[in-house]
C-alpha cells in the first residue's frame, strides 16, 4: 500500500510538472509537498514579476469590489546594507484587501544554482507580506525566486491559491 501511495504521489507531481504547474498544489489549493525552490534556475524561464492570484465572492462575478487580487514581487538581489558582506533578495506580496493568511518563501540563485532559501513565513490578517534570503557575498550573477500562497476570506473562491516568480539576473561584485 505504501509503495502504491508513493507511486501515486510521484505520478501526480509529474503531471503537475508536465502541465506547467509551478507549485505542488492541487486543484483545491492544498499543499501536496513543501514548496521549495528548484535546485537550478529552470532552463529558458524568463524573469517574471512574481505572479498573481485572485479570488471572488461566490455569485458576484461582475462585482469588481468583491474580488481580492494579490501580486507577488521578486526584488533585485543587492549587496545588503543591513548585514555587510552579504547578498540579499526580498520578496513581497500585496493584496487589494486583507486576507486571513499569506505564506511566502524566498530563494537566491548564484550563476543559476540555488545557494539559499528562506523558511516558509506565514503572516496573518494582513494585506502585505515579505520574506528574504541572503548569502555571504562572492562575485557572480544573482537572481531571486519566490513562492507565495494566499488563504482568502470565507466565501471567496477559490479558498486558497498560490504562485511563484523568478526575478531578474543581476551581476554583483563584493
Backbone bond lengths (Angstrom), bond angles and torsions (degrees), N, CA, C in turn:
res aa  C-N    CA-C-N  psi(-1)  N-CA   C-N-CA  omega(-1)  CA-C   N-CA-C  phi
1 X - - - 1.465 - - 1.525 110.00 -
2 X 1.351 117.12 -43.53 1.458 120.86 -179.52 1.528 110.72 -61.46
3 X 1.330 117.04 -41.96 1.456 121.13 179.48 1.524 110.39 -61.77
4 X 1.343 117.15 -42.21 1.455 120.48 179.33 1.519 110.91 -62.41
5 X 1.352 117.71 -43.00 1.461 120.65 179.81 1.517 111.06 -63.65
6 X 1.333 117.18 -41.14 1.471 119.94 179.27 1.526 109.97 -64.93
7 X 1.336 117.43 -40.62 1.456 120.81 179.17 1.529 110.43 -65.36
8 X 1.324 116.27 -40.68 1.462 120.39 179.07 1.531 110.40 -64.39
9 X 1.327 117.23 -41.03 1.466 120.44 178.66 1.523 110.46 -64.55
10 X 1.326 117.26 -43.63 1.463 120.69 179.28 1.529 110.67 -63.39
11 X 1.320 117.05 -40.82 1.460 120.36 178.79 1.526 110.70 -64.44
12 X 1.320 116.93 -40.45 1.472 120.46 178.57 1.517 110.69 -61.81
13 X 1.332 117.86 -43.32 1.455 121.19 179.52 1.526 110.49 -65.11
14 X 1.327 117.08 -38.26 1.462 120.44 179.16 1.525 110.26 -64.73
15 X 1.330 117.01 -40.63 1.462 120.51 178.77 1.526 109.57 -63.59
16 X 1.337 117.59 -43.17 1.460 120.59 177.79 1.524 110.99 -59.36
17 X 1.320 116.76 -45.72 1.462 120.68 -179.10 1.531 110.39 -63.77
18 X 1.328 116.52 -43.63 1.459 120.57 -179.50 1.522 111.48 -64.28
19 X 1.328 116.35 -37.99 1.462 121.09 -177.82 1.523 112.16 -77.96
20 X 1.327 116.50 -1.93 1.458 119.22 178.22 1.508 112.62 90.53
21 X 1.314 117.52 13.81 1.457 120.70 177.81 1.515 110.22 -61.85
22 X 1.311 116.48 142.37 1.453 119.72 -177.77 1.511 112.33 -110.68
23 X 1.316 117.05 -2.00 1.450 120.12 174.92 1.510 108.05 -148.25
24 X 1.329 116.42 153.17 1.453 119.43 -176.96 1.523 112.07 -81.49
25 X 1.319 118.33 51.39 1.457 122.24 177.43 1.515 109.22 -105.42
26 X 1.291 115.14 142.58 1.447 120.27 177.61 1.517 110.58 -82.15
27 X 1.326 115.95 -177.71 1.463 120.73 179.80 1.519 111.44 -60.56
28 X 1.328 117.05 -27.77 1.461 120.03 -179.67 1.515 112.03 -80.06
29 X 1.338 117.17 -9.13 1.459 120.53 -178.59 1.514 112.64 85.88
30 X 1.327 118.17 0.44 1.454 121.42 179.95 1.515 108.75 -80.14
31 X 1.306 116.36 134.79 1.461 120.10 -177.50 1.523 110.56 -67.29
32 X 1.323 116.82 128.81 1.444 121.87 176.44 1.527 110.09 -90.18
33 X 1.322 118.09 -22.68 1.455 122.57 -178.34 1.527 108.49 -159.40
34 X 1.324 115.88 171.22 1.453 121.40 178.22 1.532 109.53 -65.74
35 X 1.330 118.30 127.48 1.470 121.32 -177.71 1.522 112.49 -80.78
36 X 1.313 116.25 68.99 1.460 120.58 -179.67 1.519 111.29 -80.90
37 X 1.315 115.53 155.06 1.452 121.56 176.62 1.525 109.53 -69.14
38 X 1.341 117.31 147.15 1.460 119.92 174.47 1.533 110.44 -62.73
39 X 1.323 117.61 153.36 1.473 122.17 -178.10 1.528 112.27 -65.92
40 X 1.325 116.48 -28.95 1.466 120.80 177.39 1.528 108.22 -132.36
41 X 1.324 116.11 158.85 1.462 120.24 176.94 1.523 107.23 -63.80
42 X 1.327 118.14 128.65 1.473 119.79 179.44 1.523 111.35 -56.41
43 X 1.334 116.31 130.56 1.462 122.32 -177.57 1.519 110.90 -58.82
44 X 1.325 115.98 133.73 1.452 121.97 175.58 1.522 114.86 74.21
45 X 1.317 117.88 4.41 1.463 119.30 -178.89 1.523 109.92 -84.08
46 X 1.307 114.81 119.12 1.469 121.09 179.09 1.521 109.41 -78.79
47 X 1.324 116.86 155.74 1.463 119.18 175.57 1.530 110.61 -59.00
48 X 1.313 115.63 140.95 1.454 121.15 172.69 1.522 107.52 -133.74
49 X 1.313 117.80 158.25 1.464 120.00 -169.85 1.521 115.37 -68.54
50 X 1.290 119.67 -15.77 1.461 120.21 -178.56 1.504 112.94 131.89
51 X 1.309 117.31 -4.55 1.449 120.49 176.51 1.517 113.00 83.54
52 X 1.318 115.02 167.95 1.456 120.65 176.43 1.516 109.15 -148.32
53 X 1.323 115.32 155.50 1.456 122.62 176.51 1.519 107.61 -137.31
54 X 1.314 116.44 155.33 1.458 118.62 176.06 1.520 109.47 -151.03
55 X 1.339 114.13 159.39 1.461 121.54 177.45 1.520 107.92 -146.91
56 X 1.322 116.02 151.30 1.456 120.97 179.34 1.509 110.92 -129.39
57 X 1.314 115.26 158.94 1.462 120.17 176.46 1.515 108.69 -70.85
58 X 1.310 116.13 139.22 1.462 121.59 179.05 1.521 110.56 -57.69
59 X 1.332 115.67 137.01 1.449 121.39 176.41 1.513 114.86 78.21
60 X 1.326 117.88 7.23 1.466 119.76 -177.66 1.523 110.79 -127.43
61 X 1.324 115.82 41.08 1.468 121.27 -175.14 1.526 113.21 -53.32
62 X 1.341 117.37 -38.77 1.456 120.27 -174.39 1.525 113.11 -85.26
63 X 1.314 117.99 -7.92 1.462 121.89 -176.56 1.529 109.80 -92.75
64 X 1.334 116.39 101.96 1.463 121.38 -176.57 1.525 111.93 -61.87
65 X 1.325 118.36 -28.33 1.469 120.25 -179.49 1.522 111.92 -71.60
66 X 1.339 117.15 -14.00 1.459 120.50 179.58 1.527 111.64 -95.09
67 X 1.325 116.88 15.62 1.467 121.80 178.25 1.521 108.68 -114.02
68 X 1.323 115.44 132.57 1.466 120.98 173.65 1.522 106.88 -108.13
69 X 1.328 116.51 126.65 1.466 122.12 178.13 1.517 108.41 -117.33
70 X 1.323 115.61 133.52 1.465 121.48 178.24 1.519 108.57 -122.32
71 X 1.329 115.80 130.65 1.464 121.29 -178.36 1.524 109.93 -118.98
72 X 1.324 114.54 134.65 1.454 120.80 175.59 1.508 110.55 -95.91
73 X 1.329 116.16 153.50 1.460 120.90 176.86 1.525 108.98 -141.93
74 X 1.325 115.05 127.90 1.460 121.71 172.32 1.519 106.38 -97.17
75 X 1.325 116.75 114.67 1.460 119.80 179.12 1.522 110.32 -78.59
76 X 1.314 116.18 168.07 1.472 121.11 -178.74 1.529 109.77 -73.27
77 X 1.341 117.69 133.50 1.465 119.13 172.96 1.523 109.91 -59.13
78 X 1.327 115.82 148.05 1.471 119.79 -176.31 1.522 110.08 -155.49
79 X 1.342 115.15 161.21 1.463 120.02 172.24 1.526 106.85 -67.18
80 X 1.315 116.47 126.16 1.460 120.53 -176.33 1.520 111.58 -68.33
81 X 1.324 115.78 139.03 1.462 120.78 173.09 1.524 110.28 -95.10
82 X 1.330 117.34 -17.17 1.467 121.59 179.65 1.518 112.57 -86.23
83 X 1.341 116.53 -35.50 1.460 121.84 179.36 1.526 107.14 -127.89
84 X 1.334 117.57 88.38 1.465 120.55 -178.06 1.531 111.64 -53.90
85 X 1.340 114.58 142.63 1.458 120.33 178.85 1.518 113.64 89.03
86 X 1.342 117.08 7.60 1.462 120.24 178.05 1.520 110.43 -124.53
87 X 1.341 114.57 158.99 1.454 123.13 172.01 1.522 106.20 -107.19
88 X 1.326 116.25 136.87 1.450 121.92 -172.46 1.527 110.17 -131.00
89 X 1.328 116.42 145.52 1.457 121.25 169.01 1.529 107.12 -130.59
90 X 1.330 115.08 137.83 1.462 121.87 179.31 1.526 108.05 -114.38
91 X 1.335 115.94 137.60 1.462 121.49 174.76 1.520 108.02 -119.65
92 X 1.323 115.89 142.23 1.462 120.47 -178.80 1.521 110.50 -132.47
93 X 1.328 115.00 156.01 1.465 122.51 173.07 1.519 106.47 -130.91
94 X 1.320 116.06 135.24 1.459 121.78 178.84 1.526 108.76 -131.37
95 X 1.344 116.39 126.21 1.460 122.09 -179.45 1.525 109.97 -111.65
96 X 1.327 116.51 154.73 1.457 121.55 -178.90 1.523 113.00 -76.96
97 X 1.331 117.49 -10.42 1.469 122.52 177.36 1.523 107.65 -154.35
98 X 1.322 117.68 159.36 1.469 119.57 178.42 1.529 111.53 -61.30
99 X 1.318 115.35 144.13 1.466 122.25 176.48 1.529 108.13 -127.34
100 X 1.337 117.04 157.46 1.466 119.04 -179.27 1.528 114.01 -63.26
101 X 1.354 116.91 -32.21 1.460 117.30 -173.42 1.532 111.58 -159.35
102 X 1.347 115.24 137.21 1.463 122.45 171.19 1.526 106.98 -129.61
103 X 1.329 116.35 125.96 1.458 122.08 177.46 1.524 107.92 -112.91
104 X 1.338 116.67 133.99 1.472 120.93 -178.18 1.527 111.19 -130.21
105 X 1.314 114.35 156.02 1.468 122.42 169.70 1.517 106.73 -142.22
106 X 1.340 116.46 137.02 1.461 122.68 176.58 1.523 108.46 -115.35
107 X 1.315 116.03 149.03 1.465 120.70 176.01 1.519 108.99 -141.32
108 X 1.316 114.92 155.13 1.460 121.82 -179.00 1.523 109.04 -128.11
109 X 1.342 115.25 130.09 1.465 122.94 177.19 1.520 109.06 -110.28
110 X 1.336 115.31 142.26 1.459 121.39 172.24 1.520 107.14 -123.77
111 X 1.336 116.04 123.68 1.464 122.02 -178.84 1.529 111.57 50.73
112 X 1.337 115.68 39.43 1.460 121.66 175.32 1.514 116.05 85.67
113 X 1.338 117.81 -5.61 1.466 121.74 -177.57 1.531 109.97 -108.80
114 X 1.328 116.67 136.75 1.457 121.36 177.05 1.527 109.17 -63.74
115 X 1.348 116.48 125.70 1.464 120.13 179.36 1.530 112.45 -114.18
116 X 1.323 117.46 -20.36 1.464 119.63 175.42 1.519 109.22 -169.20
117 X 1.326 114.96 149.40 1.454 120.39 170.86 1.516 109.12 -141.20
118 X 1.316 115.31 150.95 1.461 121.19 -179.41 1.521 110.31 -76.97
119 X 1.317 114.58 170.85 1.455 119.26 167.94 1.526 107.17 -77.33
120 X 1.309 116.53 166.11 1.460 119.59 172.84 1.521 107.69 -69.31
121 X 1.320 116.70 133.46 1.463 121.62 179.27 1.526 107.93 -120.36
122 X 1.324 116.15 125.96 1.461 121.22 179.71 1.514 109.87 -113.06
123 X 1.333 115.07 127.77 1.460 121.66 176.64 1.525 107.32 -118.57
124 X 1.342 116.41 139.28 1.455 120.86 -172.85 1.524 112.40 -114.04
125 X 1.337 113.77 152.83 1.470 122.79 176.63 1.524 111.97 46.78
126 X 1.329 114.72 62.68 1.461 120.81 -174.07 1.523 111.00 -148.57
127 X 1.318 115.85 164.57 1.474 122.98 172.51 1.517 111.28 -100.51
128 X 1.347 117.07 -17.53 1.459 120.93 -174.84 1.526 110.81 -134.04
129 X 1.328 114.02 157.08 1.460 120.17 175.92 1.531 108.01 -153.29
130 X 1.325 115.72 157.92 1.461 119.07 175.02 1.516 109.60 -152.05
131 X 1.322 114.15 162.20 1.456 122.57 177.93 1.525 106.41 -153.73
132 X 1.325 118.08 168.61 1.457 120.24 177.44 1.519 110.87 -151.28
133 X 1.318 114.59 160.92 1.460 122.69 173.94 1.523 107.24 -134.35
134 X 1.325 116.35 144.64 1.471 120.42 -178.16 1.529 109.84 -145.03
135 X 1.338 114.83 155.46 1.463 122.38 175.53 1.524 108.65 -143.33
136 X 1.337 115.79 160.89 1.469 120.60 173.58 1.522 107.98 -60.73
137 X 1.313 116.31 137.47 1.459 120.84 -175.41 1.520 112.05 -71.92
138 X 1.326 114.38 133.06 1.463 122.93 165.92 1.528 104.71 -146.27
139 X 1.336 117.38 142.77 1.470 119.92 -174.95 1.526 111.74 -56.63
140 X 1.331 115.29 140.63 1.459 119.94 178.16 1.506 111.58 167.69
141 X 1.326 114.93 -175.25 1.460 122.19 177.89 1.522 108.34 -101.79
142 X 1.322 115.91 119.42 1.461 122.08 -175.02 1.525 110.45 -113.36
143 X 1.320 115.08 149.80 1.461 121.19 169.94 1.511 109.71 -150.94
144 X 1.311 114.93 151.67 1.447 121.20 -178.16 1.514 112.02 -102.33
145 X 1.323 115.82 161.20 1.467 124.39 178.10 1.518 107.06 -139.04
146 X 1.310 116.86 150.89 1.457 119.72 176.36 1.518 110.98 -140.93
147 X 1.320 114.13 153.20 1.457 124.37 169.13 1.518 105.48 -127.55
148 X 1.330 116.75 141.80 1.456 118.76 169.88 1.519 110.82 -147.42
149 X 1.314 113.97 150.30 1.464 122.39 178.20 1.521 107.24 -132.27
150 X 1.335 116.36 135.15 1.456 122.12 179.88 1.525 108.97 -117.46
151 X 1.324 115.67 133.12 1.466 121.76 170.10 1.526 105.24 -100.62
152 X 1.339 115.96 118.02 1.453 121.04 -177.54 1.530 110.97 -85.84
153 X 1.332 117.75 161.16 1.467 120.35 179.81 1.532 111.80 -62.05
154 X 1.330 117.05 159.16 1.468 120.60 176.98 1.529 110.49 -54.82
155 X 1.329 116.10 140.58 1.462 121.57 179.81 1.511 114.14 93.56
156 X 1.330 118.09 -10.69 1.465 121.27 178.66 1.518 109.92 -92.56
157 X 1.339 115.08 145.52 1.456 121.56 178.60 1.516 109.35 -124.62
158 X 1.302 120.58 130.67 1.460 125.00 -3.15 1.527 110.18 -73.19
159 X 1.332 117.18 161.16 1.465 119.51 -179.32 1.529 112.86 -70.06
160 X 1.342 116.89 -28.31 1.467 122.20 175.91 1.525 108.61 -141.62
161 X 1.323 115.01 156.56 1.459 120.04 175.70 1.525 108.28 -157.35
162 X 1.332 116.18 152.74 1.466 120.01 -179.12 1.521 110.56 -138.67
163 X 1.324 114.90 160.65 1.465 121.89 178.65 1.524 108.48 -154.92
164 X 1.319 116.01 169.76 1.459 119.91 172.15 1.520 108.76 -144.64
165 X 1.321 114.96 165.93 1.455 119.70 -178.52 1.516 111.36 -150.76
166 X 1.311 115.26 161.09 1.460 122.66 -178.91 1.516 107.88 -127.38
167 X 1.320 116.32 126.29 1.456 121.04 -176.76 1.525 113.47 -83.87
168 X 1.314 114.91 179.15 1.463 122.51 178.59 1.527 110.99 -70.87
169 X 1.331 115.67 149.72 1.456 120.98 175.09 1.529 108.73 -82.47
170 X 1.328 115.58 134.76 1.456 121.99 -176.53 1.534 108.38 -129.91
171 X 1.326 116.76 130.71 1.456 121.31 175.36 1.527 108.93 -81.47
172 X 1.329 116.14 126.78 1.462 120.64 -177.48 1.522 110.27 -125.63
173 X 1.331 115.78 133.03 1.463 121.53 172.34 1.525 107.05 -112.24
174 X 1.291 115.86 156.56 1.457 120.48 -176.27 1.524 111.68 -106.27
